[in-house]
Amino acid sequence: QVQLVESGGGLVQPGGSLRLSCAASGTIFSIYDMGWYRQAPGKQRDLVARIIFSDGSTNYANSVKGRFTISRDNAKDTLYLQMNSLKPEDTAVYYCDARTPWHNYWGQGTQVTVSS
C-alpha cells in the first residue's frame, strides 16, 4: 500500500506562484513513477506533469510547459509541483498519483484557485 498526501493549494492571483507537495508513505520502494493531474469542475482529470524514477525524465502538458516544474526529494519521499505564472484556467483540484507494478495510487487532492 502507498499513501499520498497533497498540500500547498490555495488562492492566488493571476501571475502568482504556488508549490504543491505530495508526501508518500508505505511501500514506496515499489513506485516507478509519479505525476500530477488536475480536474476542473465538469471536466475530466488530465495529466499535468510526470516524472519517471528510473532516469529522472519528465513530461508536461503543453498548457503548462515553461511555467510548471515537477521534482522529487528522495530523502523526504516527497513530490513537488512548482507552479509559476499562474492563470485562471489553472484553477482545479490537483491530485498526485504514484504507479507501482500492481496498482495506481491517488492522493485526496488539493484545491488551486487562480483569481483576482
Helices and strands as residue ranges (DSSP letters): E 2-7, E 10-12, E 18-26, G 28-30, E 33-39, E 46-52, E 58-60, E 68-73, G 74-76, E 78-83, G 88-90, E 92-99, E 104-106, E 110-114
